[in-house]
Amino acid sequence: MKIGTWDRGEIIHWAGSHDISPALREDGSPALAGGPDPALRRCGWQAFFSALDSSGLVLVYDRDDPGAGALVPRAEGPGRAPAAGGDSRRFLRALLSARPAGPAGPQG
């Protein structure tokens, strides 16, 4: 079943599970980079999502073939999937728990 999403947590989770990084094309449009590509410039997630929002694209992937994903115009993508919020929440919990502890307080 094909799923279209613009949920940031879901996109980050999907990309992370497929070793894909956010990138921008020379014209500033968003892309997902799975390896070296001279036509793409890797960027941070904030720049990627800004370009994604302004271009009106969504990530479309297939739950039966999770390696296949593409950025397509929202009007052409399938309807928004039932929330995969469980995956997004699980990703965020893992991300936040991996943060290093703050500086140790005064030792006494």
Secondary structure, 3 states (H helix, E strand, C coil): CEEEECCHHHHHHHHHHCCCEEEEECCCCEEEECCCCCCEEECCHHHHHHHHHHHCEEEEEECCEEEEEEEEECCCCCCECCCCHHHHHHHHHHHHHCCCCCCCCCCC
